[in-house]
Amino acid sequence: MTRLCLACLALLLAFALPARAAALDEGFRRYLEAEIWPEARARGVPRAVFDEAFRGVSPNTRLPDLILPGGKDTVAEINFQAEFKSGADYLSERAVAGNAATGRRLLAKHRDLLARIERQSGVPSPIILAIWGRESAFGAAKIPMNAFEVLGTKAYLSRRKEMFREELVAALQIVADGHLTVSQMKSSWAGALGQPQFMPSKFLQYAVDFDGDGRRDIWNSVPDTLASIANYLKAAGWRTGRDWGFEAMIPASVSCRGEGPDQAFRIADLVAAGVTRVSGRPFPANEMNSPGHLLFPGGRLGPTFVATPNFYVIKAYNNSDLYALFVGHVADRILGAGPLTGRWQPADRLTRGDVLRLQQQLVVSGHDVGTVDGLAGFRTRRSIGVMEQVLGLPETCWPSKALAERL
């Protein structure tokens, strides 16, 4: 009897799974015709380009952060993006030193090109190289996914449908404008393109033709790639003549609750409060009367920094503290700096879902955590610090089981 039931169940699944996939694909096709095609047509995309882009394309349900029809809007218990995982892993000495060594070699190789780009943009060459290395291993990374499958799936099924809808239409415009053919439109799992890993809308806004061949080629042209990265940062507000930030010793008397780009301090005042550079050198004279920001990417359980507004310009490229820190640190290492002095201390093993539930409790208590998404950004970190103070817990500004239990 049991074997018969199992056989029946297997038979039901054999019919149900293809039927579900067919229904999902049918809904996807209706969505493309009703929602995407009218907008693409209004932006000058020919029907032939639209048809070719989606020929044989079905939703890729293996992509992360999707909400399938009939499913709940839940956050995955694990983090898929490396930028939001362990700081010790993301900024491992192996990764940093390898990128810095390649960056130094490429700085020498492309010195004249980078000097011209830096003169035009004001963005330092090591920062440009560090982003190139982080995004595509200096152009060597394989970027194999079908951009229209990725962007189409995410426009139809992800939490951020509106964002990906705009990116999907922008990708169609890239083909319609003759930059690439449909078959050449390869992307990351998030839909990012080329060596700088621009989202399609960013390509249309910031990609430049620096080699003068009439094409904005961020796939094959090193001059176009590097100049496009610099143009992006310039447009985001890069402040020429300022550093990105400094690793610092921040005493306990300076609370981690003061972290964030919306809380600025004159660097001279931070020095007066006891903040010092880990190198023992003074802060540059031109920085002393300028605004700086406390940065605790791992709360009190990791290295600490005084960031400048340029740190947050790097975050405009990728909105992750660890990403911006990696870029800034690799840039420093290209110029000969040593490893970070601070260490990432062991912390409670919490999933993204655990952090999301902690954020929800903080919101109930009246705190601003930014987006409730299971990621411990600066608003979440400093709200944790406030609640730790209220509950009499040691101030760490980092998610912990102790705080979750008290909440």
C-alpha positions in Angstrom: 0.0 0.0 0.0 2.8 2.4 0.9 4.7 1.6 -2.3 1.5 2.3 -4.2 1.0 5.7 -2.5 4.6 6.6 -3.2 4.1 5.7 -6.8 1.0 7.8 -7.0 2.8 10.7 -5.5 5.7 10.5 -7.9 3.2 10.3 -10.8 1.4 13.4 -9.5 4.7 15.3 -9.2 5.7 14.3 -12.6 2.6 16.0 -14.0 2.4 18.9 -11.5 6.0 20.2 -12.0 5.9 20.6 -15.8 2.4 22.1 -15.5 3.6 24.7 -12.9 6.6 25.6 -15.1 4.3 26.0 -18.1 1.9 28.2 -16.1 4.9 30.3 -14.9 6.2 30.7 -18.4 2.8 31.6 -19.8 2.4 34.3 -17.1 5.9 35.6 -18.0 5.0 35.9 -21.6 1.9 37.8 -20.8 3.9 40.1 -18.5 6.4 40.8 -21.3 3.8 41.7 -23.8 1.6 43.8 -21.5 4.2 45.5 -19.4 7.6 45.5 -21.1 6.9 45.8 -24.8 4.8 49.0 -24.6 7.6 50.7 -22.6 10.3 49.4 -24.9 8.5 50.5 -28.0 8.0 54.0 -26.5 11.8 54.2 -26.1 12.5 53.2 -29.7 13.2 49.5 -29.4 12.3 47.7 -32.6 9.9 44.7 -32.3 12.6 42.5 -33.9 15.0 43.3 -31.1 12.4 42.6 -28.5 11.4 39.2 -30.1 15.0 38.1 -30.4 15.8 39.1 -26.8 13.2 36.8 -25.4 13.2 34.0 -27.9 13.5 30.8 -25.9 13.8 32.6 -22.6 11.9 31.4 -19.5 12.0 32.5 -15.9 15.1 31.3 -14.1 13.8 30.3 -10.7 17.3 29.4 -9.5 18.1 33.0 -9.1 18.1 34.4 -5.5 15.6 36.8 -3.9 12.5 35.8 -6.0 8.9 35.6 -5.0 7.2 32.8 -6.9 3.5 33.1 -7.7 1.6 32.1 -4.6 4.7 32.2 -2.4 5.3 34.5 0.6 7.6 37.5 0.5 10.3 36.1 2.7 14.0 36.8 3.0 16.4 34.0 2.5 18.0 32.7 5.7 21.5 33.0 4.0 23.2 35.8 2.3 23.9 35.2 -1.4 26.0 38.4 -1.9 29.6 38.2 -0.7 29.5 42.0 0.1 27.1 41.3 3.0 28.8 38.3 4.5 31.8 38.0 6.8 34.2 41.0 6.7 37.1 38.6 7.5 36.3 36.6 4.4 35.6 39.5 2.1 38.7 41.4 3.1 41.0 38.4 3.5 44.6 39.1 3.1 44.8 36.7 0.2 42.1 38.6 -1.7 43.4 42.0 -0.9 47.1 41.3 -1.5 46.3 39.6 -4.8 44.3 42.5 -6.1 46.8 45.0 -4.9 49.7 43.2 -6.6 47.9 43.0 -9.9 46.8 46.6 -9.5 50.4 47.8 -9.1 51.4 45.9 -12.3 48.5 47.4 -14.2 49.2 50.9 -12.8 52.6 50.7 -14.4 51.3 49.2 -17.6 48.5 51.8 -18.1 50.2 54.8 -16.3 49.7 57.3 -19.2 46.1 56.2 -19.8 45.2 56.4 -16.1 46.9 59.8 -15.8 44.7 61.2 -18.6 41.6 59.7 -17.0 42.6 61.1 -13.6 43.2 64.6 -15.0 39.7 64.6 -16.6 37.8 63.0 -13.7 39.7 63.8 -10.6 39.4 60.2 -9.4 42.7 58.6 -8.3 44.0 55.8 -10.5 44.3 53.3 -7.6 40.6 53.6 -6.8 39.7 53.0 -10.5 42.0 49.9 -10.6 40.6 48.6 -7.3 37.0 48.7 -8.6 38.1 47.0 -11.9 39.7 44.3 -9.9 36.8 43.8 -7.5 34.1 43.8 -10.3 35.7 41.6 -12.9 39.2 40.5 -11.8 40.6 43.2 -14.1 38.5 41.9 -17.0 39.4 38.2 -16.6 36.2 37.0 -14.9 33.7 34.9 -16.8 30.3 36.6 -17.1 28.2 33.8 -18.7 24.5 34.5 -17.9 21.9 35.6 -20.4 21.1 39.2 -19.4 17.6 39.0 -20.7 16.9 35.8 -18.8 18.2 37.4 -15.6 16.6 40.8 -15.9 13.4 39.4 -17.3 13.1 37.0 -14.4 13.9 39.6 -11.8 11.5 42.2 -13.3 8.7 39.6 -13.2 9.5 37.8 -9.9 11.9 39.7 -7.6 11.1 42.0 -4.7 12.5 45.0 -6.5 10.4 44.6 -9.6 10.3 48.2 -10.6 14.1 48.6 -10.5 14.6 45.5 -12.6 11.9 46.5 -15.0 13.8 49.7 -15.7 17.0 47.7 -16.1 15.4 45.3 -18.5 14.1 48.1 -20.8 17.6 49.7 -20.6 19.2 46.4 -21.7 16.8 46.4 -24.7 17.9 49.9 -25.5 21.6 48.9 -25.5 20.9 46.4 -28.2 18.6 48.7 -30.1 21.3 51.4 -30.1 23.8 49.0 -31.6 26.2 48.6 -28.7 25.9 44.8 -28.7 23.8 42.0 -30.3 21.3 40.0 -28.2 23.6 37.0 -28.1 26.5 39.2 -26.7 24.4 40.5 -23.8 25.9 38.4 -21.0 25.6 39.5 -17.4 26.1 38.5 -13.8 23.3 36.8 -11.8 22.2 40.4 -10.8 22.1 41.6 -14.4 25.4 43.6 -14.4 27.3 44.1 -17.6 30.9 44.2 -18.8 34.2 44.7 -17.0 32.9 47.5 -14.7 29.7 45.5 -14.0 27.4 48.3 -14.8 23.7 47.8 -14.6 22.2 48.6 -18.0 20.8 52.0 -17.0 24.2 52.9 -15.6 25.8 52.0 -18.9 23.4 54.4 -20.7 24.2 57.1 -18.2 27.9 56.8 -17.5 29.8 54.6 -20.1 32.2 56.6 -22.2 34.1 56.1 -25.4 37.6 57.0 -24.3 39.6 55.2 -27.1 37.8 57.2 -29.8 36.5 54.3 -31.9 32.9 55.5 -31.7 31.7 52.8 -29.3 31.3 52.7 -25.5 32.9 49.3 -25.2 33.0 48.3 -21.5 33.4 44.6 -22.6 36.6 44.7 -24.6 38.2 48.2 -24.3 40.4 48.9 -21.3 40.4 52.7 -21.9 36.6 52.7 -22.1 36.3 50.5 -19.1 38.6 52.6 -16.8 37.2 55.9 -18.0 33.6 54.7 -17.5 34.4 53.7 -13.9 35.9 57.1 -13.3 33.0 58.9 -14.9 30.6 57.0 -12.7 32.4 58.1 -9.5 32.8 61.7 -10.8 29.1 61.9 -11.4 28.4 60.4 -7.9 30.3 63.4 -6.4 33.9 62.3 -5.9 35.8 65.1 -4.1 39.2 65.6 -5.7 42.1 65.9 -3.3 40.4 64.0 -0.4 41.2 60.5 0.6 38.5 57.8 1.0 39.2 57.2 4.7 41.6 56.1 7.4 41.8 53.0 9.6 41.6 54.4 13.1 41.7 53.6 16.8 38.3 54.9 18.2 38.2 54.8 22.0 35.2 53.6 23.9 34.4 57.2 24.9 33.5 57.8 21.2 30.3 55.8 20.8 29.6 53.7 17.8 26.1 55.2 17.9 27.6 58.2 16.1 28.3 56.2 12.9 26.9 57.1 9.5 27.1 59.4 6.5 24.3 61.6 8.1 26.5 62.3 11.1 29.6 64.3 10.3 32.4 65.4 12.6 35.3 67.8 11.9 38.3 65.4 11.8 40.2 67.8 14.2 37.4 67.3 16.7 37.6 63.5 16.5 41.3 63.8 17.1 40.6 66.0 20.1 38.3 63.2 21.4 41.1 60.7 21.2 40.7 59.2 17.7 44.1 58.3 16.2 45.3 56.6 13.0 46.5 53.1 13.5 49.7 54.0 11.6 50.6 56.5 14.3 50.9 59.2 11.7 48.7 62.3 12.0 45.8 62.8 9.8 46.8 64.8 6.7 46.7 68.6 7.3 44.3 69.2 4.5 41.8 66.8 6.1 41.8 68.2 9.7 39.1 70.9 9.1 37.1 68.7 6.8 34.1 66.5 7.7 34.7 62.9 8.6 32.4 60.0 9.5 32.8 57.2 12.0 32.7 53.8 10.3 32.2 50.6 12.2 31.6 47.9 9.5 31.7 45.1 12.1 30.5 47.2 15.0 33.0 47.1 17.8 33.9 43.6 16.7 36.0 44.6 13.7 38.4 47.3 12.3 37.2 50.8 12.7 37.7 53.9 10.5 37.2 57.5 9.9 35.6 57.8 6.5 35.4 60.8 4.2 32.5 61.6 1.9 34.4 59.8 -0.9 33.8 56.5 1.0 30.1 57.0 0.3 30.8 57.9 -3.3 32.3 54.4 -3.6 29.1 53.0 -2.0 27.1 54.7 -4.8 28.8 52.2 -7.1 27.9 49.2 -4.8 25.9 49.9 -1.6 28.0 47.8 0.7 30.3 49.0 3.4 32.6 46.0 2.9 32.7 46.6 -0.9 33.7 50.3 -0.4 36.2 49.3 2.3 37.7 46.7 0.0 38.1 49.2 -2.8 39.7 51.9 -0.6 42.0 49.4 1.2 43.2 47.8 -2.1 43.8 51.3 -3.5 46.0 52.1 -0.5 47.8 48.8 -0.8 48.5 49.6 -4.5 50.3 52.7 -3.2 52.3 50.7 -0.7 50.2 50.6 2.5 50.2 47.6 4.8 47.4 45.3 5.9 44.6 46.4 8.2 45.6 46.5 11.8 42.2 45.7 13.4 40.9 42.2 13.5 37.5 40.8 12.8 36.5 39.2 16.2 34.3 36.2 16.5 30.6 37.1 16.5 27.4 35.1 17.0 26.4 33.1 14.0 23.2 34.7 12.9 21.4 34.1 9.6 20.0 36.9 7.4 16.6 35.8 8.7 17.8 36.2 12.3 19.0 39.7 11.6 15.7 40.6 9.8 13.7 39.4 12.9 16.0 41.5 15.1 15.4 44.5 12.8 11.7 44.0 13.1 11.9 44.0 16.9 14.0 47.2 16.8 11.4 48.9 14.6 8.7 47.9 17.1 10.8 49.6 19.8 10.8 52.8 17.7 14.3 52.6 16.1 15.3 53.4 12.6 17.1 50.4 11.0 16.9 51.6 7.4 15.5 48.9 5.2 14.3 45.8 7.1 16.2 43.3 4.9 18.3 41.2 7.2 21.5 43.2 6.4 23.3 45.0 9.2 23.8 48.4 7.6 24.9 51.5 9.6 21.3 52.4 10.7 20.8 48.9 12.1 24.2 48.9 13.7 23.7 52.2 15.6 20.2 51.3 16.6 21.6 48.2 18.1 24.0 50.3 20.0 21.2 52.5 21.3 19.2 49.5 22.5 22.3 47.9 24.0 22.7 51.1 26.1 19.0 51.0 27.1 19.2 47.4 28.2 22.6 47.7 29.9 24.4 45.4 27.5 28.0 46.0 26.4 28.0 48.4 23.4 29.0 46.5 20.3 26.7 47.9 17.6 26.5 44.5 16.1 23.7 41.8 16.0 23.9 39.3 18.8 21.9 36.5 20.3 22.0 38.3 23.6 20.2 41.3 22.2 17.7 39.2 20.3 16.8 37.3 23.4 16.3 40.5 25.4 14.1 41.9 22.7 
